[in-house]
Amino acid sequence: MWVETSYYLQPEEAGEKPYTLLFEAMRSSGYLAVAKLLMHNREHIVVLRPGKRGMILHTLYYRDEVREMDEFRTDTSNIREAEVKMALGLIEALAAPFDHEKYRDVFREQLRAMIQAKIDGQEVVAAPQSQEIAPVIDIMEALKQSLALLKKPPAAETEQTPELVLTPPAERARRPRRVAGG
């Protein structure tokens, strides 16, 4: 939630050894570095951390740029225990390692196709807007239908180790994180 943008860092030839030393020392220690950096005419708080093969820099939002939790309005008093159990069942059925290849920026692809069509001299016309209002649904019935349609993937498909894996919140809380710098 605090991370704004991420950058891969690569040294110039003269900085190769210090870069590699910092990378190896941080990787071995488990520490992250926190610093300030002036970039794009703005001062940023950044976190520097070792990645798989090099250093990664993450710009962070300032405290006043992130909303406090009390600003959200989530009233859980109207939720029944059976609904929560069913929703948890759906989440568990859908849980899978993150596969970045499954996601595409369809908007950008369509925009590029539209630009190319204009370059090629074709007329580009806006798609008609849908005025249809989505119907109100019974959440319990929708959860039941979703659970009935889902099947867990075979074990052979889930045994591959992806680069990014979604970790349950309880497991994340048990992992200690150390931060160095200031």
N, C-alpha and C positions, 0 to 999 in steps of 0.2 A: 504494500500500500504506500510505502514511503518512496519506493523507487520510481524515478521519472523516466530516465533513459539509460541505456547501457552501451558501452563502447569497448571494443577490443583494443588493447594497447600494444604497440609494437615499437621497439627501440630503433633509433638510427644506428648505423654501424659502430660509432664510437661508444654508444651506450649499451651495447650488447651484454658485456660482462656484468655491469651493475644491475641491469634488468634481470638477468638470469639468476644472479645471487639473491636479489629481492624476491623473485618468484619462488625459488627453492626454499629460502628461509621462511617465507610466509606459509608456503604449502606445508612445511614440516611442523611449524608452530601451531597452525590452526587459527592464527589471528587474522583479523581484517584490519585495514587501516582506514581511519576517518580523517579527512582533510578538507580544506577550502580551496577552490579553484576558480579563477576568472576565465570564463569562456562565453563566447557569443554576447559580449557586452553585459554580462551578468555574473555575479558571484554565486557559486554553487557549493553546497555541501556534497562531498563525494565519498563513496566507499570504494576502496581498492582491494581486490581479492584475487587470489590465484584461481585460474580456471584449469581446465584439463591440460592445455598446452601453452598457456601464457596468462598474462595479467588482464583482468577485466575491471573497468571503472564504471560505477553506477552513480549517476547524479540522483540526489534525493530531493524531495519536496521539503520546504521549510515547514516548521510546525504550524504556522498560520495558514498554510496552503492546504492543510488536511483537516477535514471536518472532524469535530469531536463526536464520539459515539452517541452522546445524548441528543445530538441533532437529528438522529434518525427516529422515525416513528414506527416501531414494530410492536404491535399489540398481540401478544401470544395468548391472551385470555380466552379467545374464541376458538382455539385449536383443541381438538379432542385427542386423547392418547392414541386411539386407533388410527387416526389420520397421521400422526407422527410415525407410528410403527410402519404403516404402509409406505409413507414417503421414504423412510430409512431403507425399507426393502427395495424400493425403486433405485435409490442411490447406490446401494450395494450391487444390484444387478447391472447397473450402468458403469460401475467403477472399472477402470482399465488403465493401463499405462498410457501416458500421453504420446500421441503419434502426430508430430508436427506436419507430416506429409498429408494428413487428412484435411487440412485447412488451406483455403485459397482466398485471396482477396478478390472476390467476384466483382465488387464495385470497380476496382482499379482495372480489371480485365475488360469490363464493359466500357469503361471510360476510354481506354486505349483503342478498343475496337471502334468506338464512335469517332475518336480523333482520326484514326486511319481512314474511316469511311469519308470523313470531311476532306482529308487530303486527296483521296481518290475521286473527289468530285461528287460523291453521293449526297443526297439530301438526308439530313438527320432530323428525325421528328421525335418529340418527347412522347414517352409511353403514357397512355391515359391513366389518370389517378383513380384508384378504386375507392368508391364511396361506401363500401360494405362495412358494417359495424360487426365486430366479432361477437358471437353469442356468449352469454354468461353460462358457464358450465358447472356441473356438480364436481367438485375437486375429488371427492372420494371415488366417484364412478370413473373419473379420468385416471386416477391412480390405479384402480383395479384393472382397467383396460390396458394400461401401459405395462403393468406387471405380468399380465397374461400373455402379452405379445413378446416379452423379452425372453431370450434364452442366453444363458452364460456361454461364452466362447469355450471351445475345447481347451483342455489344459495345455496342449502342445502349442497353441497360438499365444498363450500368455507367458510362456517360459522365457521368451527373448528378453534381454535386459536393455530397456530403452535408455536414452541419455537423460530424459526427464521423467520422473515418476511422481504422480500425485500421492502425497503422504497424508494419512489421516491426521487431523489436528491433535489428537491425544498423543500420537507418536512424535509429532514435531515438538510438542511441549517438553518431552523427556530429553530431547537432544540439547546439550549445553552449547551455547554460542559465546565465543569470547571476542571482544572488540578491543583493539589497541589504537592509540592515537588520541587526538583531541584538539 
